[in-house]
Amino acid sequence: MKILLTGGSGMVGRNIQDYAQLYRDDEILHPSSHELNLLDFESVKAYLKKHQPDFVIHAAGTVGGIQANINNPIKFLVDNLDMGRNIVMAAKEAGIKKLLNLGSSCMYPRSAPNPLREEQILTNTLEPTNEGYALAKIVTAKLCNYCSQETDGALQYKTLIPCNLYGKYDKFDGVKSHMIPAALYKLHQAKTQSDTDVQIWGDGTARREFMYAEDLADAVFYAIDNFERMPDMLNIGLGHDFSINEYYSAIAKVIGFNGSFVHDITKPVGMKQKLVSTEKLEEFGWTHKYSLEDGLKKTYQYYLESN
């Protein structure tokens, strides 16, 4: 197939491309933002008309950690909303029959009981620290549902909802990054500078589910190969989670940091737990391959080679 991949320069997009090069024969179009401006509907329509892909994977997005979301709610809402709307509606207008949209576990209500089931979306209020991003992701997923419903299945536009991700091509920064790359960066810096302690935001008891990004790439192509029987919305996760303290300990072990941890309880921590249900995923027949330790080792090796 000829597949259009949006967000090809991001962590998810680059892992999808790597996976395709290793295991697939598909032609992957991965235009830069200069070649395809997803914020401009006419630009998106023109690109689809010119290249006529058989399938669209929408992985583009404006993303960031807790602090970035808190500081820029308008940008996180408007950019992601515009990108999602433009690619879905342009694909519909172009008659592209299959589109796989990548959502986020942020779409779930903050008070929803864990594990988070697909049916719980839009049943309560969202987590305030990333509400704008979550709203945009929900609207795009619902738009995909509506396109499928209004065409009686002639268009199949579906959404994968991954848990938190980490891996190759992540952004490694002590403040702006998501938790695992931020922790890896901080612990590496502490080791190289012989620091005796590292700060953790909050008390470290919040629980998160982080999957190695190559596993998501594998799930994406499994979904493509089994698209007819894939549900309209499907969680992609591990089925288990760890506390922030446990993640820091695991990363410290991989890096070789032997110091201690200091908790700053004045910092925002987001939801206390965010574990997605894998019940439908197990029925669908896919499971992850990488353990936390193996994923962290590969991620740290990438960090050392690229920094």
N, C-alpha and C positions, 0 to 999 in steps of 0.2 A: 504493500500500500504506500501511497504518498501521504505522509502525516505532517500536518502543521503543528508545531510545538511552540506555544507562546511561553515567554519567560525562559528562553533557552540559555540565557547568560546567568541565571540564578542557580542556587544550590540544587534545587529539585530538577530543573531543566538540564543542567550539565550532567547530573547522575543518570537521567533518562537517556541522554545522548551516548554516554559511555556504555550503558547497558545495551543500547541498540547496536552500537558498533561491535560489541562482543558477541551478541547472541541473535541478532535479527538481520533480515534482508530488506527491511522497509527503507524507503527514502524519507529522511527526516528533514523537513524545512524548519530552520530555527532562526528566523530573521532577528536582527538587532532592532532596538527601538527606533533607530534611524530609518531602517528599511520598512518597518511596520509600526506605526504609531497607534497603539491600542486606545489612546485617549481621543482619537479622531475617527469618528464613525465612517466618514467617506474614505479615509485612508485604508481602513480595515476592509471595506467593501471592495475597493479597487484591488487590494492584494489578493483577496479570495477569488475574484473574477479572473485575475491574471494567472494564478498558480493552480487553481481548482484542486485542492487537496481532497483525498477520499475521507479523511478523518481529522478531527481537531482535538488536541490535548491542550486544555487551558491551564497552564501552570504559572502564568505571570501574576505578579502582585507587588504592591508596596508593603514590605514586611519589616518587622523590628521587634525588639524586646519590650518589656513592660514600660520602661521609661520613655522609649521612643513613641509608643502608643499613647501614653499619657500626655506627652508634650505636643503631639500632632494629630489630634482626633479628626480634624477636618480633612487633612490630606489622606489619612488612612481610610476614611469613609469614602470620599469623593473619587480618589484615584482607583480604588478597587471596585467601586460601583460602576464607574465609567468603563473600565477595562472589561468587566464581566458582561455588562449590557451590550457593549459594542461587538464583542466577539460572538456572543450568542445570537444576537439579532442579525448580524451580518451573515453568519453561517446559515441561519434560517432562510434569509433572503436569497442566498446563493444555492439553496437546495442541498446543502451538505447533510447527509443523512445521519451521521454519527458524530457525537461530540462528548468527550470526557472532561468534565470540569473537576478541578481539585479544590475542595473546600477546606475546612479547618475545624478542629475540635473546639475552637473558640465559639463556634456556632451554638453550642449547648448552653442552656440556662445555668447561671451560677449555682442555683440551689437544687439542681436536678440530682437525684440519687445516682451514685455510681454502682456498676458501670453504666456509661451513658449509651442509651439506645436511640437509634435513628428516629423513632417516633417522638422523642422528647423535644426535638427542635421546635421552637416557637410556643412552648408551653409555659414559659415564665421569663423573668427579667434576666438580662445578660450580665456578665462580669464587667463592671464599669471601667476597669483598667484597659480593656481592649474592645469596648463596645462598638466603636466606629468600624473597625476592621470586621468584627463579627457580623454586623448588620449588612455590610456589603457582600460578605460571603453567603449569608442567608438569602438575600435577594437574588443573587446569581443562581444559586441552587434551585430556588423556587421557579425562576424564569426557565431553567432547563426543564423542570417538571411540566410547566405550562406548555412549552413547545411540543413535548411528547404527547400530552393529553389532547391538545387542540388538533393535532394531526393524526389522532388515533394510532399512534405508534409508527407512522411513516417516517417521522424523525425520532431518533433515539438519542436524547441528550440526558446524560446521567452524571452523577456526582460521587466521587470518592471523598471520604472525610478522614484524612490521616490524623493520627495522633502527632505529638511533637516529634520533630525530626532533628537529626544531627548527622555530620559526616563530612566527606570531601566537599570542597568548595564552599564551606560555611564561612561566615564572617567572624573572625576571632578578635574580640575586643572586650575589655574588662567592664564596660558600662552599657554599650548599645546592643550587644549581641544577645541571643537567646541564652538560656541557662548553661547548657553543656559547653558550647564554645567559649562563653565568658569564663566559666570555671576553669576550663583547660588553659586558657590564656593566663588567668590570674595565678594558677598553680605553677605553670611553667615559669612565669616571671619570678615568683617567689623562690622557686628552686634555684634559678640561675643567679639571683641576687642574694641568696642565702638568708632569706627572710624566715622568721620563726613562726609566723602565723599568717593566716589568710582570712579575709572577711566573707561571711555568708549573709546575704540579705534575709531578714526574718529569723525565726528560730530553727529553720531547717526541717521542720516536721511536715510541711506541705508536700504532697505526693504528686509525682508527674510520671507520665509514660512517654519515653523517648525511644524512637525507632531509628536504626541506621538507614540513611537515605537510599542506599542501594537496594534495600528491601522494598522501599516504596516503588522504585523503578521496576523491580520484578513484579510487584502487584499491579502496576499500571498496564504492563503488557499482558499479564494474565487476564486482567479485565477486558482488554481489547480482544483477546482471543476467545473470550467467553461472554461477549457483550450482550448477546440475546437474552441470556438468563441472569444477567447481573441486575440486582434491584436498582430502583431509581436513585436511592441514596444508600451508600454502603461505607461503614467504618473500616478503616485499615489500621490495625493496631496489634499489640503483642498479647493482650489478655492479662497483663500484670504490670505493676508500677513499682517505683522506689521513692523513698523520701529524698528531699534535696540533700540532707546530710549523707545519705547512702551514696548518692551520685558523687558528691565531693570526695568521699572516701575511696570510691572505685577509681576516680580520675587520679587522685593522689597516688594510688598504688601503681597505676600504669606509668605515671610520670616519674615516680620515685621521690615524691615530696614527703618528708617525714615530720613536718611541723604540726602545729595545732590550728584549730578553727575558732574564730571569734564571730559571734552573731550580732548583727545590727538590727534590732527589732523595730527601729523607726522606718525601715525601708518597706516599700510595697512588695507583696508576695503573690497577689492574685488569688485564684481559687485554692481552697485547701486540698482539693483532689480533682484530677481530671483524667479518668480512666475510661476509655471507650469500650463498649461491649463488642465482643468478637463472635457473638452467637451467629449472626447472619453470615459473617465472613467465613466461619468454619463450615457452614452449610454450602457456601459458594466454592469452598475447596482450596483456599489459599492459606498459607502460614509463613511466618517470617523464618529467616535462616540464621541471622547473626545474633549471638549473645551480646550482652552489654559489654563484657570484657573484650570480645573480639572486635566489636564496633569501635570501642574507644581506642584500642591499639591501632587500628587502621586510620582512624581520624587523627591521632597524635602523630603518626608517621607522616601523614599528609601535611600537617601543620609544620613539622620540622623541615620537610622538603620544600615548602612554599614560603617560608618566612626566614 
